[in-house]
Amino acid sequence: MSPVSVTEAGAALVDEIGFEQLSMGLLAERLGVRTPSLYRHVASQADLAHRIAVLAMTELADAVRDATQGRSEKEALAAGAHAMRTYVLIHPGRYAAGNAAIVTGPEDPLVPAVGRVLESWTAMLHGYRLDPDQSVHALRMLRSTLHGFAALEAIGSFQLDTDLDESFSWMLDFIDQGLRARRPDPLPAR
């Protein structure tokens, strides 16, 4: 066992049982060891949860980056949004850990992991050529909307008969139109 293997096992466990249900006892049982053995590899349950959060943010950043590479505007938006939605549906526990984590200081490994997520989203929005002062608002809107949809879908909260994929596509069309409407005026022809 190592800190990495304990973290990965913890991440798999929270995806199955939910982040809120994480306990060192359940993880030890899963790994076939006694609970005190885990403390050789992670300092506490809070440390384990934080390590899972770093793993989740790193994985999410990679998924969005890989999906959007070489794409622009709506194609990048759709690819990144689908990558996030898929990640949340496959890894709901670790995604919840990532959202619950709080940065503990400048040396916290969560800082670069979250930074990579923001870089992936920023690259996804780059093709829309938004004014720099609009970028933070666009990032917040995108994160809030995509997080809300994916998190609600992951817990089965959508009860209407309308197809979820159709709703997701409709939402992406709406976001795309809104982002296009916020573009600065095109440069005049010379």
N, C-alpha and C positions, 0 to 999 in steps of 0.2 A: 504494500500500500504506500501511497505517496499523497501529498496535498492535491495533486492533479487528479489522481484516481478517486480520492474521496469526494472531491468537488464534482467530478463527472457522475459518480454514483448518486450524489445528492441531487444533482440536476435531473437525472433520470427519475429519481423518486418523486420529486415535486411535480414533474410533468404528469405522473400517474395519480398522485393523491392530492395535489394542490399545495401551493407554497405555504399557505396558512397552517397546514397540517405537519410541516416539517418538524422532526424531532431527532435528536441524536440517537435515541433509543431505537427508533424505526430504521434509521440508516444503519446502525450497528447490526441490527437483526438482518437487514437486507444483505449486508456484506459478510455475515457469518462471523462476526467478532463481538467482543464485549464492548460496551459503550466507552469505558475509559481508554480503550485502544485508539479510538478516533482522535483523542486529544493529543496524540503524538504527531498528528498531521494537520489539524486545525485547532485554533486556540479556543473556540467556543462555537455555539450554534450561530451566534451573530456573525462570527468570522466566516463560517461555512456559507451562510446566506449571502454575505457580501461577495464571496468568491463565486458563487453561482450567478450573482448579478453581473459581475465582470465577464464571466463566460457568456452569459446571455447577450450582453450588449456587443461583445466582440462578434459573436455568431450573427446577430441581427445586422450589424454593419457590413459584414462580409456578404450576407445574403442579398442585401439591397445593392451593394456595390456591384456584385457579380451580375445581378439581374439588369442593372441599368447601363452597364458599360457599353459604349458605342451607340447609345440611344439618346434621343433628344425630345424635348417637349412632351406631348401626350404619350408617345411610345415609352419614354423613360418613366413618366409618371405612372403609367399602367403597370409596367414591369416591376418598379420598386414597390408599388402598393400591393401587388399580388405577392411579391416576395415577403413583405411584412405580414400580410394576412396569413399566408401559408405558415410562416414561422410561428405566429401566435397560436394557430390551430394545432400545430404539431407539438409545440413546446409552451403550453400555457403556464406551467409552474415556473419555469425559469424566466419567462417573459414577465410574470408578476414580480419575481425577485428583482429583476432589473428596474422595474418601476418603483419598487419600494425602497431601493437602496439610496442612501444619502452619502454624498462625498465627504470623506473624513479629513481631507486636507490636500495640498498640492501634489503630494507624493502618492496619493491613493491611485491604484491601478484602474479604478473606475473612471478617473478623469480622461485618460486617453481612449478608453473603450467608448465612453459616451461621445467624446470628440469625433471618433470614427463614424458613429451613427450620424452625427450632425453633418460631417463631411459628405457622407453618402446622400443624405437628403438634400444638401446644398447642391451637389453635383446633379441630382435629379431635377432640380428646379432651374439650373443654369440656363437651359435653352429658352426659358421664358423671358430672359433678359429683363428681370425686374429691377427697378431702382434699388440700390443698396439699402436704403432706409425702409423698403418694403419687404426685404428678405426675411427678417426676423418674424414679421407678422405672418408671412407665407409659411415659414417653417412651423410656427405654432399652430396655424390653422391645419396644415397637413398632418402633423403629429396627432392633434386632438381628434380630427375626423377619422383618420385611419385607425388610431388606437381604439376609439370608441366603437367603430364597426367591428373590428377584429375581436376585441375583448367581449363585446356583447354576443357575437356569434360563438365564441369559444365556450361561453356558459349557457348557450341555448336560449338566449333571451328573445330572439326573433320568433314570434308566434304566428304571424300572418302567413297565408299560403303563397304569397308572391315569392318567386324564385330569388334566392339570396345572390346568386351570381348576376342576375339582371339588376338587382338593387345596387350591387357593388359597381357595376359598369355605369349605371345611371349616375351614381355619386361621382365617379371619376370623370365622366363627361361634364358634370356640373363644376367640379374643381378646375378642370382644364379651361372651360369657358371663363371662369372667374379669373384665373391667372392670366389668360390672354387679354382680358379686359383691363388688367392692371399694368400692362406694358407701357413704357414711356412712348411718346410719339416717335415714329420712325425718323431717322435722319433725313433731311431734305436732299434731293438729288442735286448733284453738282453739274 
